[in-house]
Structures are given as structure tokens and as C-alpha cells.
Amino acid sequence: MYRVLVVDDEEPALDSFELMLKNSAHFVLTGKARSGYEALNLITNIKPDLVFMDINIPGKNGLEVIEEMNKKNPSTVFVLSTAYERFDLAQRAIPLGVFEYLVKPISKNTFTAALEKVRIYLDARLPLPEQFPEEKQEKEHFLRKLIWKPMSREDWEKYREKFGFPSGKGLVCLFELGEAPDSAGLLIAEKLSLCYHCSCDILSSLGLYFFSGNFEKDELEAALEKAVRETLPAGGFQYGLGGLYSGQDLYLSCSEALEALRQKQNGGETGNRERLRLIQLRRRIGVAPPAESEALFEKLWQGVFESLEFSAAKAEMASVFKFLIDDCTGCYSSNPDAVPLFSAAEEIMPLKDIGAWKAWAGGAFEQILRHAASRRKAAFPIPLIRAMDYIQEHYTEPIQLHDAAELTQVSDAYLSRLFSEHLRVNFIDYLTDLRLEAAEKLLREPGRTVKEIAYAVGYQDPNYFSKIFKKNTGISPRDFGANT
């Protein structure tokens, strides 16, 4: 049986891990820690084979714990768990040799699959008569840790001779596997090895490929894309390619590959951010003051036109207007007798440039606003209107549904139903929207820290605020502030 330690500062998460490990035939839970210092103590004492490590824990954070334990007990396998996906954390985790990266909430199937991957890895690590497993571990150590930092010429020449690298130069490619199985990443490496000296390692959802030799980067990239198309015909997978460097400077190729992948991923994040902005706009239109809705709409279309070619952006905004028209008339969903205010596609697609778009969009959105306000607020029950006013005045405080219900003299359940029926959102999401709108304004002000802003908009835990902000906007508070 392999020993497992779980590190998390939330009791429900610890209980969930314990429950999922309960019936495992290969793993047994030997300890639970709630802080970085407690984790270091337990790892030293119980020497677990596997550690599930939350990142945001009191004291030393999860990555700092892993970095320290790698020096003392490098055989321990670490699996990161966090409440939201952040590329910068994955970037820091890769050089530490983290085995897997799981995003909470972790489903039982995801957890079981991760356990099985760890079991296979640990079983393969057991001493065997052949030397292959030991050599495989050394290659993994080289790819996961050594090439991520400067090497001396002596060390590089030692590993070059040991692994048979044909040249004193090489480059790194990081390939985002996403939901594709590890076998797909290995098959891509196998195809590339027919023409290039390719070493491969799978790091959670990332495939790491190291190419040694003197070759043209463009030719290698063409071969990589061909291998990907043949292996994963559905497409949609991204990769980052570093530059060609001498062995001592391979860490520069690693950094460049990470940056290239991050830039490509940001394109996907942009689309997700605009989707979240549309959700926020649909919740607030006709309810928030007109100026707030207009600001939300402007941020939405600016993001769309920045990330897409002009014709594609126009098509995207035609879809946006179809949603907004339905929200204020019900003509496409709930009210077949209602007539659309206008045909967005027919009016948008002939527009020739961004100036024509701005001139058209201002008047069209003003028309939407008028109908949304008259339709939605006229139908709002008095308790809901009072509750909305109460939230607007007190969102910077730790208010709850019960507080608003008590003020409006209705039950919690009834008020919750009013939010769902009339605003298509629950109380918490409505409150969150208000807080994040205020946070975005504060983040644009110079000299304000994320911690100060979290407190100013009603969050007592800055880390939790950052998680909520990232989840709802697609970008962290720090990155949002840096981009404004």
C-alpha cells in the first residue's frame, strides 16, 4: 500500500479526499495537514509516497512546501489541487516535478484517474532486474528539473553522453494535451522520433518534448503540426516552441516555450472572458443603472473586436444582440407572439468599419436598454425591489440572503425564488456581480493593492476574492490591474 498525505486548509476538502481514498486497494491515508508548516512536519515524519497539496494554505504555500521537500525527500510524488486554474501556478509547478495538477471541485472520476496514473508511476519505480526504470527516472529528472535552470558545461556534457544527445544544442516544446490521453502525447513523440532525436515526458496535461540536434526550427514546427494533425484530427490543441540553445542555456528555451504557450492560451481566455461578460450583462440589464449597463456592453464589444477579425466580430455581436433582444422581449424563447425589436444580423453585417459599428451600436443598445428597463422592473415584486436596493447600499458588508429577507419581511426561500424567476440569478451571484463591478473600478486606480480592494468590496479573504474574480472575469485581479 502506498502512503498518502492530504494538505488542505478546508475541512470539507479533507473529508472529501478521505472518503475517496477509503476503498482504494493501493493507497491508504496516513495523515492530513492544514498548513504549510504542519505539512512539512508530517512529510518528514511519515514519509508519504503521495501528497495531495493545496496551493493556498496558511504559512508556507503549497509550492514552497514542495520546493523544500524536493531537497529532503525527492522520491515523494506531489499532486497539486487548487480551486481555479492558473497558468502562472502551473508554470512554477513544472520545474518542481509536480506529477499532476487538479482543479477543484475534483470529481470522483478525475480523482480515480489521477490515482491510477500515480500507481502506475510508483509501480514502475520499484527496483527491477533491468536498468530501464532507473534510466527512465533519470531522464524524467533531467526533463522535469535540470533543463529548467542553468547547467554547468560539465553537467551538460555528462547528460549528453549518458542519453546519447547528438548535438550540443536543443530546444523545448510544451504541448497542451487538455483532455487527450497521455498515450496521444507519447504517440506524437514517437512519430517525431522518426526524423528527430526527441525525448518526451508527460507532465499532467502538458507534453514536454526536448529535441537535440542542429535543425531548422521552421521545419521542426511543420513536422510537429503534421504529427499533431495525424494523432489528434479534432484539433484545438496548442503548443509553445522555444528557441535553439546550447545545453547550458536550455532553461531559456523552457521559458520561451512557456511564454509562447501562455500567449496562445490567452486567446482562449479572451473568448471565455467575453462569454462571462455577456452573462453579467444579461443579468444586470434593465436592473442596474443605465450607465453601468452601457459600460458593461462597451467592455464586451471592445473585447470581441480586439480578439477577432472584423467580420467574425460582427457575427459574434449579432449573436449577442439576439440574446439581448430576447431578454427584453421574450420573442425567441418565452413569447412567440412578441416581435423582435430589429434584425441584428441584417443591420450589423453590412457595417464597413469600427466607426460605423460604434455609431450603430450606441443607438441599438439604447433601444435595448429602454425595453429591458420597462419590461423587467415593471414586473418586479416590491420585496425584490427593496432587496435589490438593500444590496446596492450594503454590498461592502458581509450580508446574506437572510438579512435581505428579514428587511423585506418575506421568507428566505420566497426571496430566493424571486431572484431566480425575475433576474435569472441567485442572491449570491447577484451580490457577487455588484462587488466585482466595484472591484474592477478600483483595480483601475493606481496604488491600490488586491488586499485593499478585496476588503473594500466586501470580501474578508483576499485569496477567496481572487478566486471569485478569476472565475467570473477570466483573469486574475493582478493581471486585470496590469492590463488597464
Protein Blocks (a to p, Z undefined) as FASTA:
>chain_A
ZZdddddfbfklmmmmmmmmmmpckbccfbdcfbfklmmmmmmmnopabdcddfbdghja
fklmmmmmmmmmmmbccddddfbdcfklmmmmmmnopabdcdddddfklmmmmmmmmmmm
mmmmpccfblklmmmmmmmmmmmmmmmpccdfklmmmmmmmnopabfbdcdddddekjac
fklmmmmmmmmmmmmccddddehjaccdddeddddfklmmmmmmmmmmmmmmngoiacdd
dddddfklmmmmmmmmmmmmmmmmmmmmmmmmmmmmmmmmmmmgokacfklmmmmmmmmm
mmmmmmpcfklmmmmmmmmmmmmmmmmnopmmmmmkbccfbdfklmmmmpmbfklmmmmm
mmmmmmmmmmmmmmmmmmpcfklmmmmmmmmmmmmpccdfklmmmmnopafklmmmmmmm
mnopafklmmmmmmmmmmmmmmmpghiafklmmmmnopablklmmmmmmmmnopafklmm
mmZZ
